C-alpha cells in the first residue's frame, strides 16, 4: 500500500505546468504581468492600419517582441539600431526598394497573437503572414532566423507538455 503523503502535490505543482524538468508556474505574478503586457501590445499592433508609417509599425512590433527596447530605450545601440534623428536605421519597407539593406525588424501582417514576447527572437528579414500565433513562454526561447517566410494561419509552439 502506498503512503498517502506521496500523493499530495506541492502548491508549485498545482499552480504550474510541467515541461520535462522545468516547472513553468503560469500563475506567477510576473508571468501574468508579462502575458497581459504582450496581449495589450498585440491589440495595439493588430489595430494599426495596413498603410501606417513603417516606423510606427516597427515601433509597435518592438513593443511586442522586444519590450526591453521600448521600456528601456537607452539600451538601443544608437549607431546600429537608430539614425542620428532617432528613427530606426532600416525598416522592412526600405528593403523592398533596396534589397542590399537588411531590415532590423521583421515584416509582420496583423493579426498576430503572441503569449509573452520576452524570449521571442525574430530575424529582421523575416516575413510573417496574417493570423500567426506564437505560443512562447518565459522559460524557453523561440528563435525564428533571418529570411524566414511564415505562411498565414501558422502556429509556433515553443514548449509542449511532457508526455
N, C-alpha and C positions, 0 to 999 in steps of 0.2 A: 504494500500500500504506500502511496506517495505522501510525502509531507505537504500539508496544505500551504505552508509558507512559500514553497516553490511555485505555487500557482498565482501568487499575488504579484501584480505588476507595479513597478515604481511609477511615480507621477510623471517622470520624463517619458516613460514608455507609453503611458496613456495619452499624453499630450502630443507626442511626436509621431513621426512616421520613420520606419527603419529603412535604410538603404545600405545593405551589407553591414559593414562595421560602423557606418556613420549614422548617428542619430540626428535627425533633422526635426527639431521641435517647431512645427509650424505655428504653434500658439505663442511663441516667444514674442514679446512686445516689440523688439527691434525688427524682427522679420515681418511682423504685421504692419509696422510703420513703413517698411520698405515696399511691401506689396501695395499699400494704399498710395504711397508716393508714385509708384510706377503706374498704377491704374489711372491716377489723375493725369499724369504726363501722357499716357496713351490717349485718353479722351481729348486732351488739347491737341495732340498731333493729328488724331483722326478727324478733328473738326477743321483742320487747316484746308483751305481751298486748293484745288489742283494747280491753279495759276498763281499761287502765293510766291513771293520772292524766295529764291533759292536760299538766301541767307537765313530767312525766317524758318524755312523747313529744316535746314541743317541745325539751327539752334534748338528747335523743338525735338529733333531726333536725339541730340546730345542730352537733353533733359531726361529722356527715357534710358538711353544706353550708357551714358557717362555722367551720372549725377554729380560726381566729384568735380567735373569740369564746369558745371553750371552753378553748383553750390559754392565752389571754391575756385573762382576764375583766376586767381593768382597762380595756380599751378599749371595753367595752359602755357605751353612753351611759346613765347612771343615770336621767336624767329622762325618757328616751324609751322605753328598752327594758325597764326594771325598775321595779317599785314600790318603795316605801320598805322593805318587808320582804324585798326581794331577788327576789321572784317575777317572772315575765315579765309585762309590762304588760298585754298582751291575748293570750289563747290563742285558737286557732281555734274551740274549742268554745263560747267565750263569744259569738262572732259569731252562732251559731245562736240563742241566746237574745235577743240584741240586735243586729240587722243594722246598726245605726248604727256599731257598733265596727268597726275594721279590725284584722284579725289581724296579728301580727308574724311568724308562721311559717305556712307552708302546711299544709294537712291532707293527709297522705300515708298511704295504706294500704299496709302491708307485704304482700309483699316488694318492695323496691326495690333496684336494682343500679346503682351509680354507680362510675365508674372512679377519679376523683381528688377531686372535690368542691371543690377550691381555687378554681376560677373558675366555679362554678355559682351563679347568682343566680335565686332563685325568689320571686315576689311572695307576700306574706303571705296574700292572699285566694284563692290558687290551690288547686285540688283535684287531687291525683294519685292515680289508682286503682291497683289491685294490679298487680304484675309490670311495673312501669315500669323500663326500662333507659335510663340516660343515659350515653352514651359521651363524656364530656368529656375535655379534655386540659389540660395546663399551659400550652399556647401559644395557646388561644382561649377566649373566654368563651362560656358557654351561658346565655342570658337567657330566662327564662320570666316574662312580665309578671304584673301583678295581674289577678285574676279569671279566670284560665285554668282550664279543665276538661280534664284529660288522661285519656282512657279507659284501660281495662285493656289489658295486653299491648302497650304502646306503647314504641317505641324512638326515642330522640332522639340523633342523631349530630352532635357538634359540629364535627368536621373530617373530611373524607374525603381519601383519597389522590388526588394529581393523576393525570389520565388519561394 
